[in-house]
Each structure stands twice: as C-alpha cells, then as structure tokens.
C-alpha cells in the first residue's frame, strides 16, 4: 500500500504570525484558509501569502516535521522558509501546481 505525498507549508498571516500546516492538496487547503474555512488560527489570523511548501512522502513524515516547526520562533520559521525556497523556488512550485500562483508573491 503506497501512501500519497503530503505538503508541509508555511503561510504568512496579516497579523505577522506564521501558520504551519500539512495537507495532501495544497491548493485546496490554502483556498479553505483564504475563505475562512481552514484552521481556527487562520480564521483569526487571515493568511496573506504562501511563504514556502515542501513535499514529503507520507502524512506521518509531514506531521512529524509540522510538530517540530510549530515549536520554532518566527525568525526560525522565516529562515526555514527561505531554505525551502532555495531548494524549491515558489515559481517552480507554481509551474507544478498552477493554481498556487495567486498565493505566491
């Protein structure tokens, strides 16, 4: 039984806070956050843009990393997002998933 890939993603919110989440469908999940149907955190802290996203082989792997990231400070999350963007530039991510274009600056 093969598992589907999952994303760990970082959203910068209008409040300046950074939300970390996991999902198998990044476009749909960000859309839910934008429409106020996502996590309570993003209902209270509306997302402004996708900082970075990284693909993982399994939900378990993604959730382990999400847990670790949520314990980081904002500057540490910004640094991580920068490293992820170096590895997988947002414009390349948008090429793979065109609907992400509207969430990437």
SULBEL-V695404 format. One record per residue. N is the residue number from 1. RES is the residue in three letters. SS is DSSP state (H for helix, E for strand, C for the rest). PHI is phi in degrees with one decimal (NA if undefined). OMEGA is omega in radians with two decimals (* if undefined). Layout:
n res ss phi omega
N RES SS PHI OMEGA
N RES SS PHI OMEGA
//
This chain:
n res ss phi omega
1 UNK C NA 3.13
2 UNK C -95.2 3.13
3 UNK C -96.8 3.14
4 UNK C -80.4 3.12
5 UNK C -70.6 3.13
6 UNK E -128.3 3.06
7 UNK E -97.9 2.81
8 UNK E -107.2 -3.06
9 UNK E -135.9 3.13
10 UNK E -123.2 3.10
11 UNK E -112.5 3.01
12 UNK E -89.9 -3.09
13 UNK E -100.0 -3.12
14 UNK C -57.9 3.13
15 UNK C -75.4 -3.08
16 UNK C 93.1 3.12
17 UNK C -78.9 -3.13
18 UNK E -117.0 3.11
19 UNK E -97.9 3.09
20 UNK E -116.1 3.13
21 UNK E -144.8 3.07
22 UNK E -131.0 3.12
23 UNK E -166.8 3.00
24 UNK C -85.2 -3.10
25 UNK C -125.7 -3.03
26 UNK H -62.2 -3.12
27 UNK H -61.7 -3.12
28 UNK H -63.5 -3.11
29 UNK H -67.4 3.11
30 UNK H -64.5 3.09
31 UNK H -58.9 3.10
32 UNK H -62.7 3.10
33 UNK H -59.6 -3.13
34 UNK H -61.4 -3.09
35 UNK C -90.4 3.11
36 UNK C 76.3 -3.13
37 UNK C -108.4 -3.12
38 UNK C -86.2 -3.13
39 UNK C -66.6 3.10
40 UNK H -56.0 -3.14
41 UNK H -55.6 -3.09
42 UNK H -80.5 2.98
43 UNK H -72.2 -3.14
44 UNK H -87.7 -3.12
45 UNK C -126.1 -3.03
46 UNK C -57.3 3.13
47 UNK E -69.2 -3.14
48 UNK E -106.8 -3.14
49 UNK E -160.8 3.05
50 UNK E -81.4 3.10
51 UNK E -78.6 -3.09
52 UNK E -168.2 3.06
53 UNK E -147.9 3.13
54 UNK E -139.8 -3.11
55 UNK E -89.7 3.10
56 UNK E -127.0 -3.05
57 UNK C -71.0 -3.08
58 UNK C -146.5 3.09
59 UNK H -63.3 -3.13
60 UNK H -60.1 3.13
61 UNK H -60.6 -3.14
62 UNK H -64.4 -3.11
63 UNK H -68.0 3.07
64 UNK H -62.6 -3.14
65 UNK H -68.6 3.11
66 UNK H -54.9 3.13
67 UNK H -58.4 -3.14
68 UNK H -66.5 -3.12
69 UNK H -64.1 -3.11
70 UNK H -61.6 3.12
71 UNK C -88.8 -3.13
72 UNK C -80.4 3.04
73 UNK C -77.4 3.10
74 UNK H -57.5 3.12
75 UNK H -58.9 3.11
76 UNK H -66.9 3.11
77 UNK H -66.7 3.10
78 UNK H -62.6 3.10
79 UNK H -62.4 3.11
80 UNK H -60.8 3.13
81 UNK H -59.9 3.12
82 UNK H -62.7 3.12
83 UNK H -64.0 3.11
84 UNK H -62.4 3.14
85 UNK H -66.9 3.06
86 UNK H -64.7 -3.13
87 UNK H -72.6 -3.07
88 UNK C -140.2 -3.07
89 UNK C -53.7 -3.12
90 UNK H -54.7 3.14
91 UNK H -66.4 3.08
92 UNK H -71.1 3.09
93 UNK H -63.2 3.12
94 UNK H -67.8 3.06
95 UNK H -65.5 3.12
96 UNK H -72.2 -3.08
97 UNK C -130.1 -3.02
98 UNK H -52.7 -3.12
99 UNK H -66.3 3.10
100 UNK H -73.3 -3.08
101 UNK H -50.2 -3.11
102 UNK H -73.2 -3.12
103 UNK H -102.0 -3.10
104 UNK C -110.9 3.11
105 UNK C -80.4 *
//
